[in-house]
Amino acid sequence: MAERAAIVTGASSGIGLAIAQMLGEQGYGLTVAARRPEKLEAAAKTLTDQGFDVLSIPADLGEEEAIAGVVKSHEERFGRLDVLVNNAGVGFGELADNFTTKKIDLQLNLNLRAIFLFYRECMPMLRKSAEEHKGTLVVNTASISGIRGEGLLGIYSATKAGVNGFTQAMNKELGPAGIRNTALCPGFVDTPMTDPFAEYVSKDTMMRPEDISAAVRFLLEVSPACMVPEIRFEQPGGISIPGIN
């Protein structure tokens, strides 16, 4: 049984997989969850092949029952939770004239509602971990778009602003108990999620998933007396979408 354990959502590629890789290297038992079974299994294999202790759970994390199932399975396997990484998310580029109700709902459910539900389901394990070592960490993947709204990404920006606000609230509520919460706010990162925006922003100018996982490693290394509520990641000189921003 691992001495430390983590849940990482959206772990089939990109930022989530990079964070899971780093946590595995740090000796954490890992529950990795994502929507697409084939991609998730391939990602999990890259982790298990390195000797990491991995539980892989395909799940639609926009569904309440699926979230509860992930947390229950994690507890049955590892019995503890020291790091929760709420990374699963989705973004669609749409102008206000053509907002699609289905895409609005998908972003609200996965980017925002799912985080609320993961907190609720994980609280008993998180509180127990904090009582033991005061170094319990929850990482919520937000976005630079949640700090300054981006045209074409209006709904996505709104959900990520919500993640930032919720993270601040959780630090006030849970910080005194030893549960630290950090919102990660990156600009464009070279992941499959940003592929649709490659016509606007060259992949060569995007950050790498490892840039983000390095920040999470830093959060694990600081003392329990240090709380980092937010980390911003930006391309030098900034990025704009021609004709929009």
N, C-alpha and C positions, 0 to 999 in steps of 0.2 A: 504493500500500500504506500502510495506517494505521501511524503511529509507535507506537501503543498499541492493544491489542485486548483484548476481554473476551468471556466467555461468561456469559449470564444465562439461568437455567432458570426455568420457570414465568413466562415473560415475555409471555403473551398478554393479561394484564390485571393490575390491582391493583399490588401492591408490585413485582413483577418488571418490569412495563411502566414504572412510574415510575422505577425504577433504570436501566433501559435508556435511557429518555429523557434522564436526567441524564448518563449516560456518553456518549451520542451528542453532547450539547451540549459535552462536554469533549474531543471529537475522537477518541473510541475507535471502532475498527471493532468491529462487534457481531455475535456469533452468538447468536440468540435461539431458545430451544427450549421447546416445550410439547406437551401431548398432543393437543389438538383443532386439526386443520389449519385450519379456517375461522376460528376465533378468532385463531389465531396469524398467519395471513396478513393479517387485518385490522389487527392490531397492528403487524406489520412494515411495512405500507403507510403507517401514520401516521408511522413512523420514516423510511422511505425518502423520503417526500414532503418531509421536512425536509432532505434532502440527506445523511443519514447513510449510511454504508457498512454494509449489513445482510445477513447470511446467516440465512435462516429455515429451521429444521429441525423439522418435526413429528415427535414421537417419544414413545413410552411410556417414560418415564425410570425406571420400575420394572424395566426389563429391562436386563441387563448389556450385551447386544449393541447396544442402542440408545444407551447411554451412550458406548460405544467409538466408535460411528459419529458421534455429535455431535462428539466431540473430534477425530477424524480429519478430518472435513470442515472443522472450524474451522482446523486446522493447515494443510490444503491451501489454504484461502482466505487466511488472514492470516499464517501462518508464525510466530506468536508469541502468548503469552498473558500479560497483565499483571494482569488482574483476573478472578477466578472468583467468580460469584455463585450459590451453591447455594440457590435460592429455592423451587423446586418442592416442593409439599407438599399434603397432604390431611388433613382432620380430620372426624371423625364424632362426634356426640353420642350416647353410649350409656351406660346404667347397667350396673353389673357383672352384674346378674341376666340381662342380655340381650346380652352381648358376642357379636358376630358374627365368626366365624373369618375370613371373607373381608375384612371391614373391618379386622380386626387386621392381617392380612397386607399389605393395601394401605398402611396407615400405616407399618408397619415398613419395607416395601420403598422407598417413595418418600421418606418423611421422614428416614430414617436410612441404610439400606443404600446408596441412590443417592449420598449424599454421600461415603461411603467410596470408592465406585467412581470417582466423578469426581476425587477427589484422586489416586487411583492412576493413572488414565489421563492426568491433566494434569501430573503431577510433572515430566517432562522439560522441558516448556515453562515451567512455573513456576520451576524451578531456573535455567533459562537467563535468564529475565527478571530474577530476583533477582541473578544474577551481574552483569548489566548495570547495574542502577540501584538495587538494594536497596529498592525501593518496591513490591514485588509484594504484592498484597492478595487474600485469600480471605474472602468474606463468606458466612456461613451463617445463613440465616433460622431462628431458633429461636422462642421464644415466652415471654411472661411465665408461661405455664402450665408451662414447663420449669423455672422457678425455684420456683414454688409450685403444686403440682398442683391442678387444678380438677376438682370433681365434674362428672359428665356427660362430661368430656373426659379420662378416665383413661388411655386408650391414647395419645391425642395428647400428653398431658402427659409420659408416659413417653418417647416418641420425642424430644420436644423437650428433655427433660433429657439424653438421650443426645447430642443435638447440642451442648449446652453443654459436656458433659464431653469430647467429642471435640475441640471447638475448643480447649479448654484444653490438651489433650494435644498438639495440632498446634503450638501456640505454643511449647511446650517442645522439640518435636522439630525444627520448621522455622524458628522465630524466629531462631536464630543464623545461618541461611543467608540471612536477609533476606526471608523469606516471613511476612508478618503475617496473623493470622487473627482475625476478629471475629464473635461471635455476636450477632445482632440479636434482641432479646427484646421484641416489642411485645405490648400487650394487644389488644383488639378494634380492627381497622382496617376502614374501610368499603370492602370488596372483595366480589366475588361469593362468596368462600369463607365470609364471615360472614353471608350472607343468611339461612341457616337459623336463625341465632340472633337475628334482628331482633325476634322476639316476646319475647325476654328482655332484650335490650340495644338501645335506640333507636339507629338509625343516626346521629342528630344528635349523639350523645355519643361516637361512635367517632372515632378518629384517621383521618387521610388518608394515602394512599400516599405523597404528597409529603413528609410528615413523616419517613418512613423513608428516602426517597432523599436527603433533605437530610443525614441522618447519614452516609450513604455518601460524599457529597461531602466532608464533613468529614474522613473517614478518608483520602481521597485527598490532602488538603491538608496533613496533619501530616507532620512529617519522618520519615525512616526510623528515627530514634532513639526514636520514640513508638509504642508498641504499645497498642492499645485492645482488651482481650480480650472485652469485653461491653458492650452498650448496652441499657439498659432504657427502655421507653416505656410510660407509664401514663396513664390518664385521671385527671384531678383528682378526688380523693376515692375512686378505685377503682371497680370494677364487680363486681357479684355477680349470680348467676343465682338468682332467687327460688325457694325450696324446695330448692335444691341446695347453694349456697355461702353 
